[in-house]
Amino acid sequence: MAATSLSLAGFKGIRCDILIALRKEQPLTNRVLATQFGLTENALRRHLTELVEAGLVVYAREIRGQGAPVFSYSLSEAGEALFPRAYVDPLMDALAALRDREGTEAVVQLFRRRWEALAEEARPRLAPLPLGERAQLLAELLAAEGYMSEAIAGEGDAATIRHHNCAVREIALRFPEVCSAEAEFIETVLDAPVERRQHLKDGCRACEYGAVGRAPTRAPVTMSVPVSTPESSQ
């Protein structure tokens, strides 16, 4: 059965959990998913079968070593489409027209202004916090924008921001330059140098940014040197 006009909100319970798990990391086997959700493999397989029949999940046969073949599961194009995409087809056409008329930088500037507005709104609330807490609140902000983001604390004053879904995936594939505006936004809000480690558009499972806190500015040290006077030297 083909999946048409569906949204993730239409799925509840374990089937919704499976779709989200596959969006975060795919492909996954039935055994891995069953372990993750505390179900038997047979019970989990029934849910997978329903999702396959709905056209939301596809599977591939894998041969691992000398054992029996296993099946690995991934989201289909229809399954991917269940997750937020902050665009519409007319926007793609408008961006193409803007690029033809004013160049690629004009497209980047359009997204940069949007990110700058979000940064301006978030910065006062995040600025007093340590990097780890800033990263957590930033992930929540990005999740609200449809990015399925999470923050992961690193060693010392370091943090990772990971997007499991790109809300503008098709736009980024056609206009990859807009991703630079996103990276600038994350660096601005975290107030820390940011390095992109993974990129969804390159086939990675997530977009991942690593941040390390800036070294605190040290106040200059002043030293008082006693000055000899004629009286003290006598």
GULO-801433 format. One line per 3 residues: number of its first residue (from 1); their letters; for each residue x, y, z of N, C-alpha, C. Coordinates in steps of 0.1 Angstrom, whole numbers. Atoms other than C-alpha are relative to their C-alpha. Last residue first. Example, Ala and Ser with C-alpha at 12.3 -4.5 7.8 and 13.67 -1.06 7.14 Angstrom:
<palums>
2 = SA = -9/-11/0/137/-11/71/-8/11/8  9/-12/0/123/-45/78/9/12/0 $
</palums>
This chain:
<palums>
234 = QSS = -9/-3/-10/701/543/553/0/-10/12  -13/6/3/685/528/523/10/3/10  0/14/-3/650/534/536/13/-7/-3 $
231 = EPT = 2/3/-14/655/572/540/1/-15/3  -13/-3/-8/671/577/506/-2/-4/14  -2/-14/-2/641/559/490/12/3/8 $
228 = SVP = -8/-5/-11/639/525/475/0/15/1  -9/-10/5/609/516/454/9/5/12  -3/-11/-10/590/485/462/11/9/-6 $
225 = VSM = -14/1/-3/577/467/431/4/11/10  -6/-12/-6/540/462/429/14/-2/4  -9/3/-12/529/436/405/5/13/5 $
222 = TVP = -8/-11/-4/499/438/382/8/-3/12  -5/1/-14/484/407/366/9/13/2  -15/-2/-1/463/414/335/4/0/15 $
219 = ART = -3/-14/-3/428/399/338/15/2/1  -6/-3/-13/425/366/321/3/14/2  -9/-11/1/399/361/294/6/3/13 $
216 = PAR = 3/-12/-7/384/327/297/10/11/-1  -7/-2/-13/393/302/271/-3/13/6  -12/-9/1/366/298/246/7/1/13 $
213 = GVA = 1/-13/-6/344/268/249/12/8/-1  -9/0/-11/348/239/224/-1/14/6  -3/-14/-5/321/232/199/9/-2/12 $
210 = GYE = -7/1/-13/315/201/177/4/14/4  -9/-11/-2/288/202/150/7/-2/14  -6/0/-13/271/171/136/10/12/1 $
207 = CAR = -8/-12/1/246/168/107/6/2/15  4/-12/-8/233/133/109/9/11/-4  13/2/-7/234/99/92/-5/12/8 $
204 = CGD = -2/3/-14/261/110/67/-14/-2/7  4/14/-2/252/109/30/3/-5/14  -11/9/5/270/141/21/-2/-14/2 $
201 = KLH = 0/0/15/238/161/24/11/-8/-6  10/9/6/235/149/60/0/0/-15  9/-8/8/268/165/70/-10/-9/-7 $
198 = QRR = 8/8/10/292/153/96/-10/9/-7  -6/13/1/320/169/116/-7/-9/-10  10/10/5/311/206/113/8/-13/-2 $
195 = EVP = -5/8/12/335/226/135/-11/-10/-4  8/12/4/323/253/159/6/-6/-13  -4/5/13/343/280/178/-7/-14/-3 $
192 = ADL = -11/9/-1/323/292/208/4/-5/-14  -12/-8/-3/297/318/215/12/-8/2  -8/7/-10/271/290/215/11/9/5 $
189 = VTE = 9/2/-12/245/313/198/9/-7/11  4/-12/-6/270/327/173/-7/-2/13  -12/-6/-6/287/294/165/-4/13/7 $
186 = IFE = -4/8/-11/253/278/159/12/5/7  10/-2/-11/242/307/137/4/-8/12  -3/-13/-7/274/306/117/-9/3/11 $
183 = AEA = -12/1/-8/269/269/110/4/13/7  3/8/-12/234/275/98/12/-2/10  8/-9/-9/245/303/75/-4/-8/13 $
180 = SCV = -10/-8/-7/272/279/60/-7/10/10  -4/7/-12/244/254/53/10/8/8  8/-5/-12/229/279/29/4/-7/13 $
177 = EPF = -6/-12/-6/257/272/4/-7/5/12  -9/4/-12/244/237/-3/6/12/7  -8/-12/-3/216/252/-25/9/-3/12 $
174 = RLA = 0/-9/13/200/223/-43/8/12/2  -6/8/11/208/197/-16/1/8/-13  -14/1/-2/203/223/12/7/-8/-12 $
171 = IER = -6/-13/3/169/232/-2/15/-1/1  0/-1/15/159/195/-3/6/14/-4  -9/9/7/170/191/33/1/2/-15 $
168 = VAC = -1/-6/13/154/222/48/9/-9/-9  13/-5/3/142/207/81/0/7/-14  -2/-13/5/172/185/83/-13/6/-5 $
165 = NHH = 9/-4/12/166/156/105/4/14/-4  4/12/6/189/138/130/-9/2/-12  13/0/7/207/170/138/-3/-13/-6 $
162 = RIT = 3/10/11/236/167/163/-14/1/-5  14/-1/4/251/194/185/-2/-9/-12  4/4/14/282/184/203/-14/3/-2 $
159 = AAD = 14/5/3/297/200/234/-2/-4/-14  3/4/14/330/209/250/-14/-6/-1  9/-10/5/342/226/282/-3/-2/-15 $
156 = GEG = -3/-14/-3/358/195/297/-11/10/-5  -9/-1/-11/350/163/280/4/14/2  -13/6/3/319/164/258/9/1/12 $
153 = AIA = -11/-6/-8/282/169/266/13/-7/-4  -8/10/-7/259/158/239/11/7/6  -13/-5/-5/231/181/226/7/-11/8 $
150 = ESM = -3/3/-13/202/168/205/14/6/3  -14/-3/-5/185/180/174/1/-5/14  -2/12/-9/154/166/157/14/0/6 $
147 = YGE = -13/6/3/157/195/132/3/-13/7  1/12/9/121/206/129/13/-8/-2  -1/-4/14/124/242/141/-1/-12/-9 $
144 = AAL = 13/-7/3/113/232/176/-1/4/-14  10/11/1/142/207/176/-14/6/-3  -1/5/13/165/237/168/-10/-12/-2 $
141 = LEA = 5/-10/10/153/255/199/0/-6/-14  15/-1/-1/157/224/220/-6/10/-9  6/12/6/192/218/207/-15/0/1 $
138 = LLQ = -1/-2/14/201/254/215/-6/-12/-7  11/-9/4/189/249/250/-1/3/-15  13/7/-3/211/219/255/-11/8/-5 $
135 = ARE = 2/10/11/241/236/238/-13/-7/2  3/-8/12/238/267/261/-3/-10/-11  14/-4/-1/237/243/291/-5/8/-12 $
132 = GLP = 8/12/0/269/226/281/-15/4/0  1/5/14/286/259/272/-10/-12/-1  -12/7/5/280/275/306/-3/-7/-13 $
129 = LPA = -1/14/-4/250/299/309/14/-6/-5  -6/2/-13/251/337/310/3/-15/4  -13/-6/-2/247/341/272/6/-3/14 $
126 = LRP = -10/10/0/218/317/267/14/5/5  4/10/-9/188/339/276/12/-10/2  1/-5/-14/202/370/261/-2/-11/10 $
123 = RAE = -12/-3/-6/213/351/229/-1/5/14  -5/10/-10/181/334/220/11/5/8  10/3/-10/162/363/203/5/-9/11 $
120 = EAL = 2/-12/-8/192/377/185/-10/-3/11  -12/-2/-9/202/342/174/-3/12/9  1/10/-11/167/335/160/11/2/10 $
117 = AEW = 12/-4/-8/168/368/140/-2/-10/12  -4/-11/-8/203/360/128/-11/5/9  -8/5/-11/192/326/116/4/11/9 $
114 = RRR = 9/8/-8/165/342/94/7/-5/13  9/-9/-7/188/369/81/-9/-8/10  -8/-6/-10/214/342/72/-8/10/9 $
111 = FLQ = 0/9/-11/188/323/53/8/6/12  14/2/-4/181/352/30/-1/-9/12  4/-11/-8/218/361/29/-14/-1/5 $
108 = VVA = -6/2/-13/226/326/16/-4/11/9  7/11/-6/202/331/-13/5/-3/14  13/-5/-4/216/365/-21/-8/-11/7 $
105 = ETG = -1/-7/-13/251/350/-20/-13/6/4  1/9/-11/241/326/-48/0/7/14  -12/8/-3/236/353/-74/-3/-8/13 $
102 = ERD = -9/-7/-9/212/382/-78/12/-8/4  0/-14/1/188/373/-106/11/7/7  -2/-4/14/195/336/-112/1/15/-1 $
99 = RLA = -14/3/4/199/331/-75/3/4/-14  -8/-10/-7/166/349/-67/15/-3/-4  1/-12/7/148/328/-94/9/11/7 $
96 = ALA = -7/1/13/161/296/-79/0/13/-8  -14/0/-3/151/307/-44/8/-1/-13  -4/-14/-3/116/315/-57/15/2/3 $
93 = DML = 0/-7/13/113/281/-74/4/15/3  -11/5/8/123/263/-42/1/8/-13  -12/-6/-5/99/285/-22/13/-4/-8 $
90 = PDV = -2/-13/5/71/275/-45/12/7/5  -6/-1/13/78/239/-37/1/14/-6  10/4/9/73/243/0/5/2/-14 $
87 = YAR = 0/-6/13/98/245/28/-12/-5/-8  5/-13/-1/104/236/65/1/7/-14  -8/-7/10/106/199/60/-5/14/-1 $
84 = PFL = 2/-14/4/94/181/91/10/4/-11  -7/-9/-10/96/143/92/0/14/-6  8/-2/-12/70/121/74/6/11/10 $
81 = AEG = 9/-11/2/88/126/41/-9/3/12  -8/-12/-2/116/103/52/-9/12/0  -2/-1/-14/90/75/54/8/12/4 $
78 = AES = 13/-4/-7/77/82/20/2/1/15  2/-15/3/113/82/6/-13/5/7  2/-2/14/117/48/24/-1/15/-3 $
75 = LSY = 11/-8/5/131/46/59/-1/1/-15  -3/-15/1/156/19/66/-13/6/-4  12/-8/3/155/-18/77/4/15/0 $
72 = SFV = -1/-13/-6/182/-44/77/-10/9/-5  6/-11/7/174/-80/71/2/13/7  8/-9/-9/197/-108/82/-6/11/-9 $
69 = PAG = 1/-14/4/212/-137/62/-9/7/10  12/-2/8/219/-169/82/-1/15/-4  13/2/-6/254/-172/96/-11/2/-10 $
66 = QGR = 5/13/5/287/-176/77/-14/-3/6  -7/12/-4/298/-140/80/-6/-13/-6  -11/-3/-9/272/-114/76/7/-12/5 $
63 = IER = -7/12/-4/249/-117/46/12/4/9  -14/-1/-2/225/-88/43/6/-13/4  -5/13/-5/190/-87/28/15/1/1 $
60 = AYV = -10/6/9/176/-52/24/6/-12/7  -10/8/-6/145/-36/39/9/-6/-11  -5/10/9/122/-8/32/10/-8/7 $
57 = VLG = -12/7/-4/100/13/56/4/-10/-11  -8/-10/-7/72/38/49/14/-5/4  -9/-7/9/54/20/21/9/9/7 $
54 = AEV = 4/-13/2/25/10/44/9/9/-9  12/0/9/33/-26/38/-6/14/-2  -5/4/14/68/-20/51/-12/0/-9 $
51 = LET = -7/-12/5/54/-2/82/5/-2/-14  10/-10/3/30/-31/89/6/13/-6  8/5/12/58/-56/85/-11/10/-4 $
48 = LHR = -8/-3/12/80/-36/109/-8/-4/-13  0/-15/2/53/-37/135/7/4/-12  14/-3/4/49/-75/132/-1/15/-3 $
45 = RLA = 1/3/14/87/-79/133/-14/3/-5  -5/-12/7/88/-62/167/-2/-2/-15  9/-11/-2/66/-89/182/4/12/-8 $
42 = NET = 13/3/7/86/-117/166/-10/12/1  -2/-3/14/119/-102/177/-12/-2/-8  -5/11/7/107/-100/213/2/3/-15 $
39 = LGF = 10/9/6/103/-66/227/6/-12/-5  3/10/-10/124/-44/250/-11/-9/-4  13/-2/-5/124/-14/227/-5/-10/10 $
36 = QTA = 2/-14/-4/161/-12/220/-13/2/6  -8/-2/-12/165/-50/220/-2/14/5  7/7/-10/137/-54/194/7/2/14 $
33 = LVR = 12/-8/-4/153/-26/173/-8/-7/11  -5/-12/-7/187/-43/173/-12/8/5  -5/3/-13/171/-77/165/5/12/8 $
30 = NTL = 12/3/-9/150/-64/137/5/-3/14  6/13/1/181/-49/121/-11/-2/9  0/8/-12/189/-12/117/-6/-14/-2 $
27 = PQE = 10/11/-3/198/8/87/2/-6/13  4/11/9/197/35/98/11/-4/-10  -11/9/4/202/57/128/-5/-11/-9 $
24 = KRL = -12/-3/-7/182/87/139/12/-8/-4  -5/-13/5/155/84/113/13/4/6  -6/1/13/153/47/120/4/13/-6 $
21 = AIL = -13/7/-2/147/53/157/7/-2/-13  -9/-10/-6/120/79/149/14/-6/2  -3/-10/11/102/55/126/10/10/5 $
18 = IDC = -8/7/10/104/27/152/4/10/-11  -13/1/-6/91/50/180/10/-7/-10  -6/-13/0/61/59/159/15/0/5 $
15 = RIG = -3/-3/14/54/23/153/6/13/-2  -13/7/5/59/15/190/2/3/-15  -6/11/-6/32/40/202/13/-5/-7 $
12 = KFG = -2/0/-14/14/63/179/7/-12/5  -5/13/-6/15/72/143/2/1/15  10/10/1/-7/99/127/5/-13/5 $
9 = ALS = 10/-1/-10/15/126/141/-10/-10/-1  -4/8/-11/43/114/118/-10/1/12  -9/-7/-9/24/127/89/4/-8/12 $
6 = LST = -2/4/-14/7/110/60/9/10/7  6/-10/-9/-7/124/27/1/-4/15  3/-13/5/1/92/8/-6/9/10 $
3 = AAM = 2/-9/-10/19/60/17/-3/14/-6  -9/-12/0/15/34/-9/-4/9/11  8/-12/0/0/0/0/9/12/0 $
</palums>
